[in-house]
Amino acid sequence: MTAPGDREAGRTGVGRTGVGRTGVGRTGVSRTEVSRTALVTGASSGIGAATARALAAAGTTVALVARRADRLDEVLADCRRTAPESDRWVADLSNPEAAATLAEAIWDSYGHLDVVVNNAGAPMRRAVTRLTLAEVEGAVQLNYLSPVAITLAVLPRMLARGGGTVVNVSSLGGRMGVMTESAYSGSKFALAGWTEAAAAELVGTWVQLKLVLPGAIDTEIWDQPDNDPPVYTGPLVPAEEVAAGIVAAIDGDRFEHYLPDMKAVVQMKTDDIDGFMAGMRAMADHQVDEASVAAATRGHFPEGLGEPGNSR
């Protein structure tokens, strides 16, 4: 068995060892399709790492993709304890074409993929008055076009094979606009809309698309360099809770999954957009008490942001 670190991929998506299209495993023995195999992007930390570990703990072979080799190796070591055929690919997924090529190479390496979790993404917090087009394009490339490219790469193969599930991880900010995050929210809105439309087209096939909308989760997204401070400063939900929800969503019947369940906030926005925008402004101005913000992370609507159908 090759040690962690044998597969590198840059913008070309080609492995350093020449990951090919033969479906031959690391030991030179053809892989079988006995166990479920899942590709998880953004797997070096946060939701992606927690999802990879949860899938592996259930016996799923996991293909890990992210930029940071050292962090991937830590996650891979955990995954291999229960899913020894798991492996990792170091890749920058900000190039959608390269992301698609890499997904195809990983499919060929294992001979199939049963599940794809498109989780990789990055924040872009910048006041719209200082936001540049390049920053918007960067968010769209990684957060929207890359998961779309990966999905389109594996979709014909899943259809031909007779089944598969793609989970696209958007954000609560993909159903409601968040102040100072217009580029990020825009990219996540696009992913949510695309996934919804594509899933409708696939009804009646054995391929399913699922949409996951995480709320305020304890990940590295909150303190990334070259970003404005977040408007939200309240409690954060552990990534492991979202990972458990993703694992359940893979085999569940529903299309859309709020993790945690904050659908009431989105419903309020839909019913009363003016009240929602006033509440967003109040949160930015720190006019919402800490207890209400804490309740919001568990799906209980903050007093300071109004109730569905009622303006404040």
Secondary structure, DSSP 8 states (H G I E B T S, - for coil): ---TT--B--TT---TT---SS-B-TTSSB--SSS-EEEEESTTSHHHHHHHHHHHHTT-EEEEEES-HHHHHHHHHHHHTT-TT-EEEE--TTSHHHHHHHHHHHHHHHS--SEEEE---------TTT--HHHHHHHHIIIIIHHHHHHHHHHHHHHHHT-EEEEEE--GGGTS--TT-HHHHHHHHHHHHHHHHHHHHTTTSSEEEEEEEE-SEESGGGG-TTS---S--S--EEHHHHHHHHHHHHHSS-SEEEES--HHHHHHHHH-HHHHHHHHHHHHTT-S-HHHHHHHTTT---GGG--TT---
